[in-house]
Amino acid sequence: MNETIRVLVADDQQVVREGLVALLELIDGIEVTGAAANGAEAVDLVARGNVDVVLMDLRMPVLDGVDATARITAEFPDVAVLVLTTYADDASIATALRAGARGYLTKDAGRVEIGAALRSTAAGQSTFDPEVTRKLVAGLAPEPPTTDGLTARETEVLRLIARGLSNSEIAQRLFISEATVKTHINNTFAKIGARHRAEAVRYAYRQGLASDL
């Protein structure tokens, strides 16, 4: 993305919050437009505008990161949420993704990884920590496969979404227009019951469609 990505940092620990702000200010193309100490503050700041991506902790007082994510994605669909947390257990991952988080990183991530994840998230792609991806695969693989009526082209598009490709990259790969890609994505999401790319990625892993990634 060529435009500056406006980021809101939400973390209840002051030293972590200030450290993240300082770190993000060193990344080209990233502008920190606010910092929140809890989920309620994050929702309020998003409501004021000037935010593209929320870098969201999960365990916070007043309103936790999961509930804040659910409210933000429901009320402000143009704002993406990227989770950055200490926790990588199955329950935390599942609840965050169900709430609408577009990506999930642990606090072991470095500046380069966080910057790349913010850019991908702002571009509509899903970004997961490698350990989170392994857990998604391990936890979802046992479910029986089903195509849910997907056409061959829709399945192909879903595979590319799981690879992390953007709409424009999918269009180039398949030699079709971005408008056609969007049509396939809308049809696919409707058939599999996905609300966003993170849920589509989980579906792809569950059905074994990403086994060759």
Secondary structure, DSSP 8 states (H G I E B T S, - for coil): --S-EEEEEE-S-HHHHHHHHHHHTTSTTEEEEEEESSHHHHHHHHHTS--SEEEE-SS-SSS-HHHHHHHHHHH-TTSEEEEEES---HHHHHHHHHHT-SEEEETT--HHHHHHHHHHHHTT--EE-HHHHHHHHHHHTTS----TT--HHHHHHHHHHHTT--HHHHHHHHT--HHHHHHHHHHHHHHHT-SSHHHHHHHHHHTTTTTT-
